[in-house]
Each structure stands twice: as C-alpha cells, then as structure tokens.
C-alpha cells in the first residue's frame, strides 16, 4: 500500500520479493516515543539491518521483504515487510515504509495525517485519529471490492514520525492493524529503522531514494488481481493497495 506523493504516480507498480535471511537477536526496538526511528547521523542502536538506501530496515528472522517499483520510471518507491504470527498457520501482517524530505524546523505528520483522513473519507472509507506508540496515528477502514463484487472495508494503521529534515511513514495491514499483540513485532521494526536523509537540498515531501537490497534488479511482474486505487488531492496522500 503506497502513500502520498507530490502527485499521482504514472504507471503501475511491481513487487520484487526477496526472502531476507537474518540471525536471531535483531534489535528489539522501543515501541514508545523518543527511541526511534533514528537518523543515520545520530547515535542509534546497532544490529543487523538491510540497506535500502534512504531506509535501513532492522533484519528480523523470517521476514519477507517486498520492494515496490514504478513501472514507468523503474524507481523503487516503497519497502514492505511481512511477518507471520508465531505458530503453525500464523496470520501474516505487513508494514510498508517510505521516507520523505521535510522542513528543517517544522514536522509534516500533522498535516499529512489530516490529508490522508480527508482522502479516505472522500472515497468511502472511515478513519479515526487516535494516540499510538509513536504519537497520533490513523486507524482507517479502506473500501475494497470483495470477490462477490460487493464493497467491503479493510483495516489499516497509518503511523508516522518527524525526524531531522525527514518524515517516515508506515502503513500496517493484516491482523496487526487491529490486534495490539500482533502489532508489536512490526512496531519494533518501525521503531528501529535508520533513515539516511543525506545533505542534498530537497523540497518537502520529496521521496527519499530507495534501492533494492544487495544490488538485485526488478523481476518480471506476476499477474495479480486488480486492486483499488485512491486518487489523492494535489500534494496530498496517494493510497494504493497491492495484494
């Protein structure tokens, strides 16, 4: 599920799936305000991470990493990881992350959160602005088309953190969107991400560049069922969903 840009993306998006091998003992994270995500230039907890360019993801045993690639530009626009709940037949939950440039002094999460809420509401969904482990967040119910052709709703949590000249946005889907216990592993991941902003001047909301892990190249896309897309307002949230 991709989220806001400075305008609608052209073309579709492919998913490049990479099975991430990591040792046990990945960073535990903090799950509360004040500990992370971290800026690359500030002291931060050490541990195995996957280098994706602007985002360094903590490597967690058994996680599956998917990179969203724009077909038209071949630009990697987002990273999403999936974790299954412990035990046989555990339900999977996902966290998608993107990093954006932000002003030096003012954060943009309050503004972006309001835009996301307005966009979802205008397109038939519902949304609640609630306190969460990283501050204010949105619990949304996104309109989707069911296999029977009816309109249903899928839950999603939108979380965000304002950093020094960057903003990190996360979208949690699956069981973790509504089950606090299922959300803990993904919140730990979000809380230990390291953002590499760089020193180049960038306009607020510019997407910070990502790349595939290990120098991999995009694979040919597999056929996938049509998924809903939500047209954003100008410079507002873009919401896409990929299954």
N, C-alpha and C positions, 0 to 999 in steps of 0.2 A: 504494500500500500504506500504509494508515494504521496508526498505532501508538499506544500506550497512552493511556488517558484515565482520569478518575476513575470511570468506569463505562461500560457499553456504550452506544454511540450509538443513538439511536432513528431509525428510518427508514434509507433508503439514502443513497448519495452520488452526486452527479452530477459530471461532469468538464467544466469550462469550458476550452476550449482557446484559447490566444492565441499567435499567432506573434510572437515578440519580435524586434524589429529592433534591432540593436546594432552599433556600429562595431567594427572590429578594434582590438586592443590593450586588451582587458578586463584587469582585474587578474590577475596571474599566480598569486597565492596562494603558500602556503608548503609545504603538504603535510607539515609536521612540527609537533610540539607546540610551543607558545609563540608562534605568529604569528597565530593566528585560529582560529575565528571571533572577531569583535570586538564589544565593547559600544559602543553609539552614543555614550556619554559619555567614551570613552577615545580617544586618538589612534589612527587607523587609516588604512590606505592609501586614497587617493582613486581614483576611477574611476567609470565608468557603472554604475549599479545600478537595479534595478526595485524601486520602493517597494510592498511588500505589507503595510504596517502594522508588525507586530512583527518582520518579517524584510525586510531589504533584500538582494536577490539580485544578485550581480555579473552584468551583462548580457554574454552571450557570443554571438558571431556564430553564427547558425544554430540557437540553442537554441529548443526548443518548450516553452512553459510551460503546465502544466495546474493548475487550482485545484480542489480537492475541496470540494464544497459539500454540507452536510447538508440533505436534502430537507425534513425536518420543521421545522427552525429557520432555514433559509437562512443558516446561519453557515458562513463559509469556515474549514475545519478544517485544511487542509494545502496545501502547494505542491509540485509535482513538475516537474522539468525533464528533458527528453530531449535527448541529443546523439548524433549518429551518428559512427562512426569515420570518419576521412578516407578519401577514395577512393570511387569508384563502387560502390554496393552495400554500403557500410559498415554494420556491425551497430550498432543503437541500444542505448544504455544509459540508465538513468534514475536520478535522485536525488530522493527525496522528503524534505522537511524540515518539521519542526514545532518550535515553541519553547514552553517551559513555564516557569511560575514555579518558583522553587526557594528554599530557605532562604538567609539572608544569609551563613551561615558554612559549612555542610556541603553538599557536592555530592551529587547523587542518581543519577549514572550507574551507580555500582557496584550500587546497589540495583535500579535499573530493569533493568540488564543481566541480573542473576540472575532477575528475574521473567520477562523475555522468554524466556530459555533454558528455564525451567521450563514456561512455557506452550506453547512449540513442541514440547518433548519429550512433554508430556502429550497432544498432539494428533497424534502420529505422525511428527513431524519429527525431525531431528537438528541439533545445534548444537555448535560449537567456540568457546571463548573464547580469542582469540589477540591478540598485540600487533599494532598497526597504526600508521599515521602520526599518528593522533590519540590514541594510548594504547590501552587494551584495547578490543576490538571483538568482535562475534559474526559468525561465518560460519555461516549457517543453511541447511538444506535443507528447504524448506516443502512439505508434502504438497499436491498438486494432483490434480485429476481430468483424465486425458488424454482426447482426443477418442474414443478407443476404449473409454472407460469404466473404464480402469484407474487405479490410484493411482500417480502419479509424484512427483517432487520437483523443486522449482525453487530454485536458489541465491539467497541474498540476504545482503548485508552490513549489519549494524546498527552504526552509528558514533554517537558522542555526545561532547559537550563540555559541561562545567560552567562557566558564566560567573558574573559577579556578580549573584546573585539570579535567574538564569535557567539553563535547560538546553536545549541544542539537540540534537535527534535527527535523524539522517539514515538512510535506507534506500537502498542501492544495489542495483539489479537489472539484469538483462541481462548482456551479456558482461563488464562491469566488475565484476560480483560475484565473478568467478573469474580474470580476466585483469588482472594488475597494471598493464600498459601501458595497457589500455583504461580503467582506473580513474583514471588521472592527471588528465584534464580535470575529472571530477566531484569529485575530492578538492580540486582547486584552487578550484572553486566553493565547496565547503563551507568551505574554509579562509579565504575572503574574505567570507563572509556577515557582515553587521552586524545585531545583534539590538537592537531597541528595547524595553527592558523597561518603561519608564515608572515612575512613583513610586507608583502605587496599591498598597495592601496586597492581596496575593493569597495564597491557600493554596498550599502546594507542590503541583505537578503541574497547577495550573490552566493551561489552554491560553491562550497569549497571542494576542490577537485579530489575525486577518489580514483583508485585504480584497483585492478584485480589482484588478489594475493598471489605472490610467487611468480609474477610475470605471466600468468595464464592469459589466454586470449578468449574472446567470446565464442561460445559454441553455437551451433545452429539451433534455432528455437524449436521446441517441440510444440505440436498442436495443442491448443488449450481452449477451453470453453470461453465464450465471451463473458467479460466481467464489467461491472458498472463503472463508469467514469463520471466525475463530478466537475463540471466546468467552473473554474474559480472566477471571482471578480478580479479586476486589474490589480496586480501585485498582491493578490490575496492567496488563499490556500488552494492548492491543487490536490485533489484526492483521487487516487486510482487504487484499484484493488486487484491483486493477482493471486490466483489460486493454482 
